[in-house]
């Protein structure tokens, strides 16, 4: 579960000005809820892909649990929308 989300503004770069859509970032949530091993699985443009990874790296999650108590690693996907 996402507990802290950083804002993600589209870069002012004119190269990506007309590009809209979602970048999907797949990551591993560690035992402290920190994103690790971020990879883009749905790309829009290299500039937007990197911005999405930078934003998601600042997110914080509630760690997954095993049997409702023991924290464990989890792999998830996050979509970052650019308008």
Secondary structure, 3 states (H helix, E strand, C coil): CEEECCCCCCCCCHHHCCCCEEEEEEEEECCCCEEEEEEEEECCCHHHHHHHHHHHCCCEECCEEECCCEEECEEEEEEEEEC
